Amino acid sequence: MNSPHSFLLLLLLCFILYSPSIHAHNITRILAKHPEFSSFNHYLSVTHLAGEINRRRTITVCAVDNASMDELLSKQYSINTIKNILSLHVFADYFGSKKLHQLTKGTTTASTLFQATGEATGTSGYVNITDLKGGKVGFTAGDNDGELTATYVKSIQELPYNISVIQISHILTSPEAEAPTTSPSDLNLTSLMTKQGCKAFAELLLSSKEAADTFRQNVEGGLTVFCPTDKAIDAFRTKFKNLTAAGKVSLLLYHGVPVYQSLGMLKSNNGVMNTLATEGANKYDFTVQNDDEDIQLKTKVVTSTITGTLIDEEPLAVFKVDKVLLPRELFKVAKEAPAPKAESPKGDDEEADAPGPASDEDDEETSADQTANGAFRMINGAWFVSVVLSLFAGICMI
């Protein structure tokens, strides 16, 4: 092969490697090929863990066979407790067969979906993984006193570094995960907030019967709450007192979304989100946007960041945020710092100094920007395809 030919092939390979790819997985379909895991697969769907697994980019699922599931089900746990137990079997990291047998220092700790629910305390939401003699790998829950209750059996399917589905010998036992649970619809929402750092917001909610009743009535059908920390409420209290009675209710309802949104769903479904305060022309919405690993809520008045999880168990999710969400319907939109002004003819000065558009026009401008960005991406995609085709034609002619 001559030198130009080799160079073009190498260049073509670089372009192919550069091309973005989308990795999608479906745990239900993966396990459906293996009838010995049918019970485990069924309960992943019943507990809605399957959807959470499919939404995550990097995940490891430790499946158990039907005999192990029969042993678990014989204990007659509630469906919520079963969900907590199975959540321990889903790691928020990739552990393929090779990685499991080459652990640094022979042991590691994996965070699980049980940890993500907010139900786990201490180390109970983690699983310790240990490389044992004879090629074995042991697993134990963080609150199980170090007793290895399960071992690695085999790899079921691996898509590095997206999803690894492995079989382990037994159900992972954990006193915390096995403890009786209360159905989310039966939870006292304000009591939960009070115990986990949102006492001030809970008190404001209790001061408004209309707002408190609205939150409570939406739990069963699906509810996501963003509760500001006590520190955030303390800094905002004076402004809250200055609001009208209707304004206070609207602001409280603005912190609730009438659908269940897990942390993973918020990360993967960025965009505009309506709230409990949304009514007709009164939008009372905000934008969910990722900022690296953080999730931000942007209201055009303030940007708040999710800092913790109080509970994340369908149909209820409650997240702690570092700032009170301020709707533009009640507060002035934050002004962006003006960009450096380029020199322009005198006739353009008046247009440049003209007042900015109203909030509705802002929305249209945002849509236009998004359309423009989409067009730019399409142009880039067309450019990429044309370059690859040109290179391929060039190789064929050599």
C-alpha positions as CSV (number, residue, x, y, z in Angstrom):
1,M,0.0,0.0,0.0
2,N,1.5,3.3,-1.1
3,S,2.0,6.3,1.3
4,P,-0.9,8.5,0.1
5,H,-3.2,5.6,0.3
6,S,-2.2,4.8,3.8
7,F,-2.5,8.5,4.8
8,L,-6.1,8.8,3.4
9,L,-7.2,5.6,5.2
10,L,-5.8,6.9,8.4
11,L,-7.5,10.2,8.0
12,L,-10.8,8.4,7.2
13,L,-10.4,6.3,10.3
14,C,-9.9,9.4,12.4
15,F,-13.1,11.0,11.0
16,I,-15.1,7.8,11.8
17,L,-13.7,7.7,15.3
18,Y,-14.6,11.4,15.8
19,S,-18.1,10.8,14.6
20,P,-20.5,10.9,17.7
21,S,-22.3,7.7,18.5
22,I,-25.3,7.1,20.7
23,H,-25.2,4.1,23.1
24,A,-28.7,2.9,24.1
25,H,-29.5,-0.1,26.2
26,N,-32.6,-1.8,27.4
27,I,-32.2,-4.1,30.4
28,T,-35.6,-5.7,29.9
29,R,-34.7,-6.9,26.4
30,I,-31.2,-8.0,27.6
31,L,-32.6,-10.2,30.3
32,A,-35.5,-11.4,28.2
33,K,-33.0,-13.6,26.3
34,H,-32.3,-15.5,29.5
35,P,-35.4,-17.1,31.0
36,E,-33.5,-18.1,34.2
37,F,-33.7,-14.4,35.1
38,S,-37.4,-13.8,34.2
39,S,-38.4,-13.1,37.8
40,F,-35.6,-10.6,38.4
41,N,-36.5,-9.0,35.1
42,H,-40.2,-8.8,36.0
43,Y,-39.5,-7.1,39.3
44,L,-37.2,-4.6,37.7
45,S,-40.2,-3.5,35.6
46,V,-42.7,-3.6,38.5
47,T,-40.5,-1.4,40.7
48,H,-39.7,1.0,37.8
49,L,-36.0,0.3,38.2
50,A,-35.8,-0.8,34.6
51,G,-36.6,2.7,33.4
52,E,-34.0,4.2,35.7
53,I,-31.4,1.7,34.5
54,N,-32.1,2.4,30.8
55,R,-31.8,6.2,31.4
56,R,-28.3,6.0,32.9
57,R,-25.3,6.1,30.7
58,T,-23.0,4.0,32.8
59,I,-24.5,1.2,34.9
60,T,-23.9,-2.3,36.2
61,V,-26.8,-4.7,37.0
62,C,-26.2,-7.7,39.3
63,A,-28.9,-10.2,38.3
64,V,-29.9,-13.2,40.3
65,D,-31.7,-16.3,39.0
66,N,-35.3,-17.3,39.6
67,A,-34.4,-19.6,42.6
68,S,-32.8,-16.6,44.4
69,M,-35.8,-14.4,43.6
70,D,-38.1,-17.1,45.0
71,E,-36.2,-17.0,48.3
72,L,-36.6,-13.2,48.4
73,L,-40.3,-13.2,47.5
74,S,-41.0,-15.9,50.2
75,K,-40.2,-13.2,52.8
76,Q,-43.3,-11.3,51.7
77,Y,-41.7,-7.9,51.6
78,S,-43.7,-4.9,50.4
79,I,-43.1,-3.8,46.8
80,N,-41.3,-0.7,48.1
81,T,-38.9,-2.9,50.2
82,I,-38.3,-5.1,47.2
83,K,-37.4,-2.0,45.2
84,N,-34.9,-1.0,47.9
85,I,-33.3,-4.5,47.9
86,L,-33.1,-4.7,44.1
87,S,-31.7,-1.1,44.0
88,L,-28.7,-2.5,45.9
89,H,-28.0,-4.7,42.8
90,V,-27.6,-1.8,40.4
91,F,-24.3,0.1,40.5
92,A,-23.8,3.6,39.2
93,D,-20.5,2.5,37.6
94,Y,-19.2,0.0,35.0
95,F,-17.9,-3.3,36.3
96,G,-17.2,-5.8,33.5
97,S,-15.8,-9.2,34.1
98,K,-12.2,-8.0,33.5
99,K,-12.5,-5.1,35.8
100,L,-14.0,-7.2,38.6
101,H,-10.9,-9.5,38.5
102,Q,-8.4,-6.7,38.3
103,L,-9.6,-4.4,41.2
104,T,-7.0,-1.9,42.4
105,K,-5.8,-3.1,45.9
106,G,-8.1,-6.1,45.5
107,T,-11.2,-4.2,46.7
108,T,-13.5,-1.3,45.9
109,T,-16.8,0.3,46.8
110,A,-19.7,0.9,44.4
111,S,-22.5,3.4,44.9
112,T,-25.9,1.9,44.1
113,L,-29.4,3.1,43.1
114,F,-30.4,2.5,46.7
115,Q,-28.0,5.3,47.7
116,A,-29.6,7.5,45.1
117,T,-33.1,7.1,46.6
118,G,-32.2,9.1,49.7
119,E,-33.5,6.1,51.8
120,A,-30.0,4.8,52.6
121,T,-28.2,6.0,55.6
122,G,-24.5,5.9,56.3
123,T,-22.8,3.3,54.0
124,S,-25.9,1.2,53.5
125,G,-26.3,2.4,50.0
126,Y,-22.9,1.1,48.9
127,V,-21.7,-2.4,48.0
128,N,-18.2,-3.6,48.8
129,I,-16.6,-5.7,46.0
130,T,-13.6,-7.9,46.8
131,D,-11.3,-9.9,44.5
132,L,-11.0,-13.3,46.3
133,K,-8.6,-16.3,45.8
134,G,-9.3,-18.8,43.1
135,G,-10.7,-16.2,40.7
136,K,-13.8,-15.5,42.8
137,V,-15.3,-12.0,43.4
138,G,-17.4,-11.3,46.5
139,F,-20.1,-8.8,47.1
140,T,-21.6,-7.4,50.3
141,A,-23.8,-4.5,51.3
142,G,-22.0,-1.7,53.2
143,D,-24.1,-2.2,56.3
144,N,-23.7,-6.0,56.4
145,D,-20.6,-6.1,58.7
146,G,-18.3,-7.1,55.9
147,E,-19.9,-10.6,55.4
148,L,-19.7,-11.6,51.8
149,T,-23.2,-12.7,50.9
150,A,-22.8,-13.2,47.1
151,T,-20.2,-14.1,44.6
152,Y,-19.7,-13.4,40.9
153,V,-21.1,-16.2,38.6
154,K,-20.8,-15.0,35.0
155,S,-21.1,-12.1,32.6
156,I,-24.5,-12.0,30.9
157,Q,-23.8,-9.0,28.5
158,E,-21.3,-6.2,28.4
159,L,-21.3,-3.0,26.4
160,P,-18.2,-1.2,27.5
161,Y,-18.4,1.2,29.1
162,N,-22.1,1.6,29.0
163,I,-23.7,-1.3,30.7
164,S,-22.6,-4.5,32.3
165,V,-25.1,-7.2,33.2
166,I,-23.6,-9.9,35.4
167,Q,-25.0,-12.8,37.5
168,I,-24.3,-13.1,41.2
169,S,-25.0,-16.1,43.3
170,H,-27.4,-14.7,45.9
171,I,-29.5,-11.7,46.8
172,L,-27.5,-9.0,48.6
173,T,-28.8,-8.7,52.1
174,S,-29.0,-5.4,54.0
175,P,-30.8,-4.5,57.2
176,E,-31.4,-1.0,55.9
177,A,-32.8,-2.0,52.5
178,E,-34.9,-4.8,54.1
179,A,-36.5,-2.5,56.7
180,P,-40.3,-1.9,56.3
181,T,-41.0,1.2,54.2
182,T,-43.8,3.6,53.9
183,S,-45.5,4.1,50.6
184,P,-44.5,7.5,49.2
185,S,-48.1,8.5,48.9
186,D,-48.5,7.9,52.7
187,L,-45.4,10.1,53.6
188,N,-45.8,13.3,55.5
189,L,-44.1,15.6,53.0
190,T,-43.5,18.5,55.3
191,S,-42.2,16.1,58.0
192,L,-39.7,14.6,55.5
193,M,-38.5,18.1,54.6
194,T,-38.2,19.2,58.2
195,K,-36.0,16.2,59.1
196,Q,-33.7,16.7,56.1
197,G,-32.6,20.3,56.0
198,C,-35.7,22.0,54.5
199,K,-37.5,22.9,57.7
200,A,-38.0,26.6,56.8
201,F,-39.6,25.8,53.5
202,A,-41.8,23.2,55.2
203,E,-43.0,25.8,57.6
204,L,-43.8,28.2,54.8
205,L,-45.8,25.4,53.1
206,L,-47.7,24.7,56.3
207,S,-48.6,28.4,56.6
208,S,-50.6,28.1,53.3
209,K,-53.4,25.6,53.4
210,E,-54.0,26.0,49.7
211,A,-50.4,25.3,48.8
212,A,-50.0,22.4,51.3
213,D,-53.2,20.7,50.1
214,T,-52.1,21.0,46.4
215,F,-48.7,19.4,47.1
216,R,-50.4,16.6,49.1
217,Q,-53.0,15.9,46.5
218,N,-50.4,15.5,43.7
219,V,-48.2,13.0,45.4
220,E,-50.1,9.9,44.4
221,G,-50.3,10.9,40.7
222,G,-46.6,11.9,40.6
223,L,-44.8,14.9,42.1
224,T,-41.3,16.4,42.1
225,V,-40.5,19.0,44.7
226,F,-37.5,21.4,44.8
227,C,-37.1,22.5,48.4
228,P,-34.7,25.4,49.2
229,T,-32.3,24.9,52.1
230,D,-33.0,26.7,55.4
231,K,-30.1,29.1,54.6
232,A,-31.7,30.0,51.3
233,I,-35.1,30.6,52.9
234,D,-33.6,32.8,55.7
235,A,-32.0,35.0,53.0
236,F,-35.3,35.3,51.2
237,R,-37.8,35.7,54.1
238,T,-38.1,39.5,53.8
239,K,-39.0,39.3,50.1
240,F,-41.5,36.6,50.8
241,K,-43.3,38.7,53.5
242,N,-43.7,41.5,50.9
243,L,-45.6,39.3,48.5
244,T,-49.4,39.3,48.3
245,A,-51.3,36.3,49.6
246,A,-51.8,35.1,46.1
247,G,-48.1,35.7,45.3
248,K,-47.0,33.6,48.3
249,V,-49.2,30.7,47.2
250,S,-47.9,30.9,43.6
251,L,-44.2,31.0,44.8
252,L,-44.7,27.9,46.9
253,L,-46.5,26.0,44.1
254,Y,-43.6,27.1,41.8
255,H,-41.4,24.7,43.7
256,G,-43.5,21.7,42.7
257,V,-43.8,19.8,39.3
258,P,-46.9,17.7,38.8
259,V,-45.0,14.7,37.4
260,Y,-42.4,12.3,38.9
261,Q,-38.9,13.2,37.7
262,S,-36.0,11.1,39.0
263,L,-32.5,12.7,39.1
264,G,-31.6,10.6,36.0
265,M,-34.7,11.8,34.2
266,L,-33.9,15.5,35.0
267,K,-30.3,14.9,33.6
268,S,-31.5,13.4,30.4
269,N,-34.6,15.5,29.8
270,N,-33.3,19.1,29.9
271,G,-35.7,21.8,28.9
272,V,-38.7,23.9,30.0
273,M,-40.8,22.5,32.8
274,N,-44.2,23.6,34.0
275,T,-45.0,23.7,37.7
276,L,-48.0,23.5,40.1
277,A,-48.3,27.3,39.7
278,T,-48.7,27.1,35.9
279,E,-52.2,28.3,34.8
280,G,-53.2,29.5,31.4
281,A,-51.2,32.5,30.3
282,N,-49.3,32.5,33.7
283,K,-46.5,30.3,32.6
284,Y,-44.6,29.9,35.9
285,D,-42.1,27.6,34.3
286,F,-38.4,27.2,34.5
287,T,-35.6,25.5,32.5
288,V,-33.7,22.4,33.6
289,Q,-30.2,22.4,32.3
290,N,-27.1,20.3,33.0
291,D,-23.9,22.1,34.1
292,D,-21.2,19.3,34.0
293,E,-22.4,16.9,36.8
294,D,-24.7,19.5,38.4
295,I,-28.4,20.1,37.5
296,Q,-29.5,23.7,37.4
297,L,-32.9,25.2,37.4
298,K,-33.1,28.5,35.5
299,T,-36.0,30.9,36.0
300,K,-34.6,34.0,34.1
301,V,-34.5,35.7,37.5
302,V,-32.2,33.3,39.4
303,T,-30.3,30.0,38.7
304,S,-30.6,27.4,41.4
305,T,-28.6,24.1,41.7
306,I,-29.8,20.8,43.0
307,T,-27.5,19.9,46.0
308,G,-29.1,16.8,47.5
309,T,-31.9,14.2,47.4
310,L,-34.4,13.8,50.2
311,I,-36.3,11.0,48.5
312,D,-36.4,9.7,44.9
313,E,-39.0,6.9,44.8
314,E,-41.8,6.9,42.3
315,P,-44.2,8.6,42.5
316,L,-42.4,11.2,44.6
317,A,-39.0,12.9,44.3
318,V,-37.9,15.7,46.6
319,F,-34.6,17.5,45.8
320,K,-32.8,20.1,47.9
321,V,-31.8,23.3,46.0
322,D,-29.4,26.1,47.0
323,K,-31.6,29.0,46.1
324,V,-35.3,29.9,46.2
325,L,-36.8,29.7,42.7
326,L,-38.0,33.1,41.7
327,P,-40.6,33.2,38.9
328,R,-40.4,36.1,36.4
329,E,-44.1,36.6,36.9
330,L,-43.4,37.9,40.4
331,F,-39.8,39.2,40.2
332,K,-37.7,41.3,37.8
333,V,-35.8,39.3,35.2
334,A,-32.1,39.4,35.9
335,K,-30.2,41.6,33.4
336,E,-27.3,40.1,31.6
337,A,-24.0,42.0,31.6
338,P,-23.9,44.0,28.3
339,A,-21.5,42.8,25.7
340,P,-18.6,45.1,24.6
341,K,-20.1,47.6,22.1
342,A,-18.4,47.6,18.7
343,E,-18.0,50.8,16.9
344,S,-20.9,51.4,14.5
345,P,-22.3,54.2,12.3
346,K,-24.2,56.9,14.2
347,G,-27.5,55.8,12.7
348,D,-27.2,52.4,14.4
349,D,-26.8,53.9,17.9
350,E,-30.5,54.4,18.6
351,E,-31.3,50.8,17.6
352,A,-28.5,49.4,19.7
353,D,-29.7,51.4,22.7
354,A,-33.4,50.5,22.3
355,P,-35.1,48.6,25.2
356,G,-34.8,44.8,25.0
357,P,-37.8,42.6,24.1
358,A,-40.5,41.6,26.6
359,S,-40.4,38.1,28.2
360,D,-42.6,36.5,25.5
361,E,-40.3,37.9,22.8
362,D,-37.4,36.5,24.8
363,D,-38.9,33.0,24.5
364,E,-39.2,33.5,20.7
365,E,-35.6,34.7,20.5
366,T,-34.5,31.6,22.5
367,S,-36.4,29.4,20.1
368,A,-34.8,31.2,17.1
369,D,-31.4,30.6,18.7
370,Q,-32.1,26.9,19.2
371,T,-33.3,26.7,15.6
372,A,-30.1,28.4,14.4
373,N,-28.0,26.0,16.5
374,G,-29.9,23.1,15.1
375,A,-29.2,24.3,11.6
376,F,-25.6,24.7,12.4
377,R,-25.4,21.2,13.6
378,M,-27.1,19.9,10.4
379,I,-24.6,21.9,8.4
380,N,-21.7,20.4,10.4
381,G,-23.2,16.9,9.9
382,A,-23.6,17.4,6.1
383,W,-20.0,18.7,6.0
384,F,-18.8,15.6,7.9
385,V,-20.6,13.3,5.5
386,S,-19.3,15.1,2.4
387,V,-15.7,14.9,3.7
388,V,-16.0,11.2,4.4
389,L,-17.5,10.5,0.9
390,S,-14.8,12.6,-0.7
391,L,-12.1,10.8,1.1
392,F,-13.6,7.5,0.2
393,A,-13.8,8.5,-3.5
394,G,-10.2,9.6,-3.4
395,I,-9.1,6.2,-2.0
396,C,-11.0,4.4,-4.7
397,M,-9.2,6.4,-7.4
398,I,-5.8,5.7,-6.1
